[in-house]
Amino acid sequence: MNEVVSPQSRSTQSANRWLSAFAAALARDDAAAAAALFDSECYWRDLIAFTWNIKTSEGRGAITEMLKATLATVRPTNWKLDGDATDSNGVTEAWFTFETAFARGKGHLRLKSDKCWTLLTTAQELKGFEEKKGPTRPFGTDHGIHPGRKNWAELKSEEEATLGYTKQPYVVIVGGGQGGLALGARLKRLGVPTIIVEKNERAGDSWRKRYKSLCLHDPVWYDHLPYLPFPDHWPVFSPKDKIGDWLEMYAKVMELNYWSSTTCKSARYDEAKGEWTVEVERNGKPVTLRPKQLVIATGMSAVPNLPSYPGMDSFKGTQHHSSKHPGGEGWGGQKCVVIGSNNSAHDICADLWENGADVTMVQRSSTHIARSDSLMDLGMGALYSEAAVANGITTDKADLIFASIPYGLLAGFQKPIYQEMAKRDADFYGRLEKAGFMLDWGEDGSGLFMKYLRRGSGYYIDVGASELICNGSIKLKSGVGVERIKEHSVLLSDGTELPADLIVYATGYGSMNGWAAQLISKEVADKVGKCWGLGSNTTKDPGPWEGELRNMWKPTQQEGLWFHGGNLHQSRHYSQFLALQLKARMEGLPTPVYGLGKVHHLN
Amino acid sequence: MNEVVSPQSRSTQSANRWLSAFAAALARDDAAAAAALFDSECYWRDLIAFTWNIKTSEGRGAITEMLKATLATVRPTNWKLDGDATDSNGVTEAWFTFETAFARGKGHLRLKSDKCWTLLTTAQELKGFEEKKGPTRPFGTDHGIHPGRKNWAELKSEEEATLGYTKQPYVVIVGGGQGGLALGARLKRLGVPTIIVEKNERAGDSWRKRYKSLCLHDPVWYDHLPYLPFPDHWPVFSPKDKIGDWLEMYAKVMELNYWSSTTCKSARYDEAKGEWTVEVERNGKPVTLRPKQLVIATGMSAVPNLPSYPGMDSFKGTQHHSSKHPGGEGWGGQKCVVIGSNNSAHDICADLWENGADVTMVQRSSTHIARSDSLMDLGMGALYSEAAVANGITTDKADLIFASIPYGLLAGFQKPIYQEMAKRDADFYGRLEKAGFMLDWGEDGSGLFMKYLRRGSGYYIDVGASELICNGSIKLKSGVGVERIKEHSVLLSDGTELPADLIVYATGYGSMNGWAAQLISKEVADKVGKCWGLGSNTTKDPGPWEGELRNMWKPTQQEGLWFHGGNLHQSRHYSQFLALQLKARMEGLPTPVYGLGKVHHLN
């Protein structure tokens, strides 16, 4: 009999064959044989399934080493292809599931000529400690009769009254923005007692208190929080107050222990007890919390970089960092100077101009500009868009596809997007350059998202301000530094003097370990080192190559100290893995960390 | 060549053939030919697609008549099967889509020997007035530069400050429980300016203020509100305060104009102007609203039936209707008599007993009892359960499947469920009868849901109280009436005297047109007549047969007056059709109502 084999099932067969060989090598603890199934250029990205770390092993040697260190405890089994493999441009892609001694996992592989080019392994849930959902959701009422029973509202009040006072939380999260909320929700579903400490009065205030015109720069499909997606009429770009209200609702509906109007004063770790002492002030009253784990989720953009120019003290007008800028209202007719040329600088300049101010932007170094429409189309469309939804790409799937591209390959994957963008918007870029604006596309032409990962800065997603620069409505001084601030002006390095009633320093933010310095100690901040950045050896992202974001969502050199942050996509996706790491520790599972990051930079 | 036809595609072919013949008959305006395609026993249920009404036409004659009256304006076209047909027990079932002059529709058909047994047609959206969702969702920010632009928060404040004062809403909904909220959300998405008037301080208070142990009696899969489903960890049976918080969140996230702490004092209709004058008191201040449409959504269980027994005035203890009963706390050791034997009576008795009270239930007439587990399994499992979710039955699909069974057939569909239940729980029912409890299964054995539809009463979904009756913990006096209330006791018709510190009258609720009597006038209430009930000619549901719930979610004899209510399933599903009826009127589409219900009963 002739068997008709479609190209589709040929890829599936090839993926199946690879997965079986791989599983067999792992089952007999043969790290070398497993590594030999990889291409000479190869990446294995692991999200806590093998390494209890977020770790990419690059090359056969690194993969062998990782397997030798982990196989004995991880004991992976039950590798199964999940759906059919697909083929494009000579690369076979497939999804699979697997188990380890402690977890159920999902993964993704890319084969080139039957050898593995990229492998992603992720732990999805801990065996015996699964989230209660769907068929295992709680019943809600205890049918039957229970004298003296407490109802939901009473149990909730009781938890609120005791947690942090007579009962200690296992985790304290400092910062109740999208990061703290997403992680808090995951921990809640995992049954990890957690308190979120937030200085503002209401969840969502960190958005509400920003400048008036602010909307999310990422589109809605990229921004869902875990468990409770936005309804399908939600706008593409959420206005700040609307997202603020959503976050406030989320904290309530997910029943998080959210301590608003609470300032974290200090934290110190007792190595012997393995416990933090966290001093907070809740509604003006001191409370001491003693969690085992401390998560800093105050935002990767939250320690303002305020420059120290000579003469700043003498300035007679108003000056503040962009994070403190309330908006352009009231500045009509006045002279405003904005130092900086990234997202906030552009948004603030446009808002001031809309309010009738005389605005000058000071561009000290080149900036990458991507028009919002083009970025949505070219950069996100395949995974996060209405079209992706229609193609059946759920948020979870999109997150995993994105995670499956190792950072070592990502820049290469990104470059064609920006080459296409440069072509599509050539006229726009021409006009910007003609206006004197210094453009770049990242040092290697890999564009916006790589800049975000490497340094968290250096770009503007254009939603209109660039046109104001092109047509001169926003005045531009580019390629200059600030020499000094005078009583009523800004003196630039080329000798120009810009009269100023208002100076906004849109000069960015420092590394998140600055928070550790503020809350814990400089010693601990230095011990942990710089957060964020890949070690790409480009501007503001010094090497050596790390291959993952430094210190984010994974163990640090400080026992019990974690950093959580990033945009809504990252808060959603990585909170899953951070939550599982914390849950595993609470339950006393062995969590030997492989490849804990070394510290190369203090901040 | 031999063509292999699977049974599956034979059904699909048969459904296709029927639909083509039907479409052709309608296209040539041949009502008789269309009706001839139906079986001698046949039902066509229409949700506003043909009739601008919620109307079931029963039999070929009624179908011919309906088509003759509607075809010329409806002009249905574009009938297409949606997916494959299925076959079971000689009945072919299929989904289809179609269009009318004004709407896009979905429908469902059941064929018996190639003739139509049941047909469902529903309007899903109005052409040119579709909800903005998915690909047509709003952008959220106006990219580009707009001097003096207002942001989302400012526009929202402006709407809140003007709507109802300098701008009039098109719709006023009286009552902000699940009914008002679901309808409000639909109207919001359709761009119909609406104010919801709610007497309580917070959305959800109508749940929060009930007795402490209350949980929803329907499971979570049945209870989703439109657009924003519960997350998948939501408990099966929502505790009252939790559902209250969800409703409060819903009002906020859906951006409804929700006037809490607002009492509706009166409403009158100006026939000439086609406008209501609605007097409300908002936070103690009078406001006059002038909507075109008035929706009463105060709950089908909201006009308490307080009985008038002789001697009630003389009672020295505490007495109140069940709707005013705060819970059993504080009644420990005291004598409590609960008059009634339906849901509230059972819940209240159990709660009092749990609090240590001496409780007697007075059962005046027989009651249908269904154990919660059995009801979930047998009665709801196919459409609303975790298993249904796993089978790909979305909430929308479940609602349409349920809607596809005409009320004329529903009792027949329900009977086997309750026969099975009687078998499964035979021991339980035996013990209840032994305790003296008078049981029934509905007059025709069709059980709980039919009782709900016919009279909205007469049953208890057992979550534990029945056991307390079986074992005598709750004392039972059954088959007796109340003769009179004395200073410290209840005197029953059999001469028994029950000493009482507390009397709870769990004696049910009146028809929703009682609200029209209170708010508008007795004249209008009488003009509109009884709400709810099918006309089944069983107890509390007098004939003639109506075949739909009287006056619910559809035009009434009073222009501009609508009734909305029911459980969460009904609030969700029927709000869609009520919202479309209101939107069509606002946009001035022709909405000729076919088969407006006659009034046979004043309440």
Boltz contact constraints between the chains, C-beta under 6 A:
constraints:
  - contact:
      token1: [A, 133]
      token2: [B, 232]
      max_distance: 6.0
  - contact:
      token1: [A, 133]
      token2: [B, 233]
      max_distance: 6.0
  - contact:
      token1: [A, 134]
      token2: [B, 232]
      max_distance: 6.0
  - contact:
      token1: [A, 134]
      token2: [B, 386]
      max_distance: 6.0
  - contact:
      token1: [A, 135]
      token2: [B, 386]
      max_distance: 6.0
  - contact:
      token1: [A, 137]
      token2: [B, 233]
      max_distance: 6.0
  - contact:
      token1: [A, 138]
      token2: [B, 235]
      max_distance: 6.0
  - contact:
      token1: [A, 139]
      token2: [B, 236]
      max_distance: 6.0
  - contact:
      token1: [A, 140]
      token2: [B, 215]
      max_distance: 6.0
  - contact:
      token1: [A, 140]
      token2: [B, 235]
      max_distance: 6.0
  - contact:
      token1: [A, 140]
      token2: [B, 236]
      max_distance: 6.0
  - contact:
      token1: [A, 140]
      token2: [B, 237]
      max_distance: 6.0
  - contact:
      token1: [A, 140]
      token2: [B, 238]
      max_distance: 6.0
  - contact:
      token1: [A, 140]
      token2: [B, 239]
      max_distance: 6.0
  - contact:
      token1: [A, 141]
      token2: [B, 215]
      max_distance: 6.0
  - contact:
      token1: [A, 141]
      token2: [B, 237]
      max_distance: 6.0
  - contact:
      token1: [A, 143]
      token2: [B, 463]
      max_distance: 6.0
  - contact:
      token1: [A, 143]
      token2: [B, 464]
      max_distance: 6.0
  - contact:
      token1: [A, 144]
      token2: [B, 464]
      max_distance: 6.0
  - contact:
      token1: [A, 145]
      token2: [B, 350]
      max_distance: 6.0
  - contact:
      token1: [A, 145]
      token2: [B, 464]
      max_distance: 6.0
  - contact:
      token1: [A, 145]
      token2: [B, 468]
      max_distance: 6.0
  - contact:
      token1: [A, 147]
      token2: [B, 354]
      max_distance: 6.0
  - contact:
      token1: [A, 151]
      token2: [B, 212]
      max_distance: 6.0
  - contact:
      token1: [A, 151]
      token2: [B, 239]
      max_distance: 6.0
  - contact:
      token1: [A, 152]
      token2: [B, 239]
      max_distance: 6.0
  - contact:
      token1: [A, 152]
      token2: [B, 241]
      max_distance: 6.0
  - contact:
      token1: [A, 152]
      token2: [B, 242]
      max_distance: 6.0
  - contact:
      token1: [A, 153]
      token2: [B, 241]
      max_distance: 6.0
  - contact:
      token1: [A, 189]
      token2: [B, 233]
      max_distance: 6.0
  - contact:
      token1: [A, 212]
      token2: [B, 151]
      max_distance: 6.0
  - contact:
      token1: [A, 215]
      token2: [B, 140]
      max_distance: 6.0
  - contact:
      token1: [A, 215]
      token2: [B, 141]
      max_distance: 6.0
  - contact:
      token1: [A, 227]
      token2: [B, 231]
      max_distance: 6.0
  - contact:
      token1: [A, 228]
      token2: [B, 231]
      max_distance: 6.0
  - contact:
      token1: [A, 231]
      token2: [B, 227]
      max_distance: 6.0
  - contact:
      token1: [A, 231]
      token2: [B, 228]
      max_distance: 6.0
  - contact:
      token1: [A, 232]
      token2: [B, 133]
      max_distance: 6.0
  - contact:
      token1: [A, 232]
      token2: [B, 134]
      max_distance: 6.0
  - contact:
      token1: [A, 233]
      token2: [B, 133]
      max_distance: 6.0
  - contact:
      token1: [A, 233]
      token2: [B, 137]
      max_distance: 6.0
  - contact:
      token1: [A, 233]
      token2: [B, 189]
      max_distance: 6.0
  - contact:
      token1: [A, 235]
      token2: [B, 138]
      max_distance: 6.0
  - contact:
      token1: [A, 235]
      token2: [B, 140]
      max_distance: 6.0
  - contact:
      token1: [A, 236]
      token2: [B, 139]
      max_distance: 6.0
  - contact:
      token1: [A, 236]
      token2: [B, 140]
      max_distance: 6.0
  - contact:
      token1: [A, 237]
      token2: [B, 140]
      max_distance: 6.0
  - contact:
      token1: [A, 237]
      token2: [B, 141]
      max_distance: 6.0
  - contact:
      token1: [A, 238]
      token2: [B, 140]
      max_distance: 6.0
  - contact:
      token1: [A, 239]
      token2: [B, 140]
      max_distance: 6.0
  - contact:
      token1: [A, 239]
      token2: [B, 151]
      max_distance: 6.0
  - contact:
      token1: [A, 239]
      token2: [B, 152]
      max_distance: 6.0
  - contact:
      token1: [A, 241]
      token2: [B, 152]
      max_distance: 6.0
  - contact:
      token1: [A, 241]
      token2: [B, 153]
      max_distance: 6.0
  - contact:
      token1: [A, 242]
      token2: [B, 152]
      max_distance: 6.0
  - contact:
      token1: [A, 249]
      token2: [B, 249]
      max_distance: 6.0
  - contact:
      token1: [A, 249]
      token2: [B, 253]
      max_distance: 6.0
  - contact:
      token1: [A, 253]
      token2: [B, 249]
      max_distance: 6.0
  - contact:
      token1: [A, 350]
      token2: [B, 145]
      max_distance: 6.0
  - contact:
      token1: [A, 354]
      token2: [B, 147]
      max_distance: 6.0
  - contact:
      token1: [A, 386]
      token2: [B, 134]
      max_distance: 6.0
  - contact:
      token1: [A, 386]
      token2: [B, 135]
      max_distance: 6.0
  - contact:
      token1: [A, 463]
      token2: [B, 143]
      max_distance: 6.0
  - contact:
      token1: [A, 464]
      token2: [B, 143]
      max_distance: 6.0
  - contact:
      token1: [A, 464]
      token2: [B, 144]
      max_distance: 6.0
  - contact:
      token1: [A, 464]
      token2: [B, 145]
      max_distance: 6.0
  - contact:
      token1: [A, 468]
      token2: [B, 145]
      max_distance: 6.0
